[in-house]
Amino acid sequence: QVQLVESGGGLVQPGGSLRLSCAAAGFTFSDYTMSWVRQAPGKGLEWVSDIQRGGRTSYADSVKDRFIISRDNAKRMLYLQMNSLKPEDTAVYYCAQGTIRGQGTQVTVSS
């Protein structure tokens, strides 16, 4: 059974940084592309970034050059370093393996 547990969200001022973490269990983590997706209030799900099993990364244009995705296969962990945060980054952030998501962690960017 796939289990994904996100942490690290919170309230941050514009221009600030946060690092999200996702602990994975129940599958061979190193074999899968892993993703971060987010859902802003009143909006649909938005893909943010993913990292392939070999480490190749991709980013949505809205976060490119500000966010960095990484993974530690030995620890079965996925990370998202978020820098230069903007109010429009406010959302619930989910770790995902395919269509399976965790419970999410809230990120609020506000002064």
N, C-alpha and C positions, 0 to 999 in steps of 0.2 A: 504494500500500500504506500503510494507516494505521499510524503509529508513535507511541506514547505512552511517554515516559520520565519517571518520577517521581524526585524527589530531595527531600532535606530532613528525612527521618526521623531518629530517634535516641532516646536515653534522656533522659527529662526527669522532674523531680520533680513530684509533685502540685501543682497551682496554677501550674505553669510554662506556657511558650508555645513553639510551634514554627510554622514556616511551611513548608508543602509547596509544591513547584513541579512542574509537568508541562510538558515540551516536546513539542509536537505537530508532526507532519509527515505528508505524504502525502495531505492532503485540504484543502479550503478551510475553515480553522479558523473563520473568522468566520461561516460559514453554519450552524453546528451548536450545539445545546445541549450543554454539557459538564457532566460530573458527577464527584463524588468518591463512592466507595463504600469500604467497609472490611470486613475479615473478622477477627474476633477468634479466638483459639485455640479450636478445637473447635466453632466456631459457623459459621453460614452467612453469606452475603454480605449486608451491610446498606447500604442507600442512606444517604448522609450529606447531600449537598447537590447542587444543580445551578444552573447559570446559563444562561439563554437567550441567543440571539444578540443580543437587544436589551438585555441586562444584567439582566433580571428574575431574582431569586434565590429559591430555596426551600431550606428546611432541615428535617432530621429534628428532632422534638421534643427528642431527647436531646442535640442540639448547639446548638439555637437559643439565641441571645444569647451564645454562647461562640465560635463559629466564624464566619469570614467568607470567602466564596468571591469570587474576582475573576478577571478575565481581561484580557489585553493582546493584542488581535487583531493589532496590528502586529508583535508579537514572537512570536505564536503560542504564548502561554504561558497556563497556567491555574494559579491559586494557591489555597491554603487556609491562612488564618491561624487557628491554633488557640490559644485562650487558656483560662485556668483549667482546664487539663487535669486529668482524673481517671483513676484506675487503670482504670476501665471503658472508657476511650478506647483502651487498648492494643489494637493490631490492625495488620494490614498494610493500608495505604491505597493504593487504586488510583484513577488517573485513568481516566475512561471516556468514550467517544463511542459512544452506543448500547450495544451489547453487547460492544464491543471495549474491552479493558483493557490497561494497561501491565503491567510486571512487578511493580509495587508497591514501596512503601517502608515499612519497619518503624517503627512508633511504639510505644515502651514508656514507660509512665508508672508510675514506681515510686520509692519513697524508699530 
